[in-house]
Amino acid sequence: MTRVFSGVKPTGHLTLGNYLGALRRWAEVDQHQADALFCVVDLHALTVDHDPARVRRLSRQAATLLLASGLDPQRCTVFVQSQVDEHARLSYLLECVATDGEMRRMIQYKEKAAREQARGGSVRLSLLTYPVLMAADILAYGTDEVPVGDDQTQHVELARDLAVRFNHRYGHTFVVPKATSPKVAARVMNLQDPASKMGKSDDSGPGIVYLLDEPEVTRKKIMRAVTDSGQDVVHDREGRPGIANLLEILAACTGGDPEALAGGYASYGALKKDTAEAVIEALRPVRERHRELCADPGFVAGVLRAGAEKARERARPTVDAAYRAIGLLPA
């Protein structure tokens, strides 16, 4: 079977963007058609200032929401990154293959480093090198496909480059993966700033629908979404980004087509109302299942223990092979 790997970083509460752009596809498609591994990538949360207790809390919440979104531990592997040592072991080897120039060209590093420099500060070294850890996450499992949003394809390209380079220098060791993304709502935008994605680390709460928001909170946020000049409802990402975002969210929730849906609306208000109801209904089973899982924390902990053991068994042969290939003595 095709092997799929993807993960979610516990740097904030998971959002509608995470669900429509990733989690739902993992549950409805990937776990049924592939040998799939899904991970809470908690090591990546350490690249910025953080509260340790909050990272642990968000890691547990993210794992619970993965299960609440429909991931079945009988069909796929759900685990936490830091509980599988092979990720960190392989990351250093890949740092010895990657170049400084490659790391400094990564978009997220460039943007965050520039912001910190403007404040007179500096970012952590791990922010520069974390794309290599992401490559290790992927390559350790012989991953064929990585379902990601548009903003993460650059990292999958780096994983491909490092795999090819390692294989060329030291002998064939890694599968060369490819990125895949859903056709609709691969990148859900902020409701108050449709030029920016709906990120879970963002501080602008009114523009973000969180998976655990109460229905009335969700409705209020969508009804207050920023729209564009003009009155006609059209799907135009460049000229009408606010309306295009609402149409794409509605399409993702209902299985429709954004351009076709646009023709059914004469006002922004009607579009917002239908989008709010569609989102509330799409998230209702997730919230209900999350409530059930929170009442049984032992079940979630057991899933993560079993998942880590399974992931460790899959990753270790590849990582051990990489250690031998690069010239290290066997243990």
Salt bridges, closest charged atoms under 4 A:
ASP30 OD2 - ARG25 NE 3.40
ASP35 OD2 - ARG3 NH2 2.73
ASP35 OD1 - ARG314 NH1 2.48
ASP49 OD1 - ARG124 NH2 2.71
GLU86 OE2 - ARG89 NH1 3.42
GLU86 OE2 - ARG316 NE 3.13
ASP100 OD1 - ARG104 NE 2.85
GLU102 OE2 - ARG165 NH2 2.61
GLU116 OE2 - ARG119 NH1 2.73
ASP137 OD2 - HIS44 NE2 2.83
ASP137 OD1 - HIS87 ND1 2.67
ASP151 OD2 - LYS197 NZ 2.42
GLU157 OE1 - ARG160 NE 3.95
ASP213 OD2 - LYS221 NZ 2.81
GLU214 OE1 - ARG287 NH2 2.95
GLU216 OE2 - ARG219 NH1 2.22
ASP232 OD1 - ARG240 NH2 2.94
GLU248 OE2 - HIS235 NE2 2.85
GLU248 OE2 - ARG237 NE 2.55
GLU277 OE2 - ARG219 NH2 2.75
GLU281 OE2 - ARG284 NH2 2.44
GLU292 OE1 - ARG289 NH1 3.11
ASP320 OD1 - ARG89 NH2 3.01
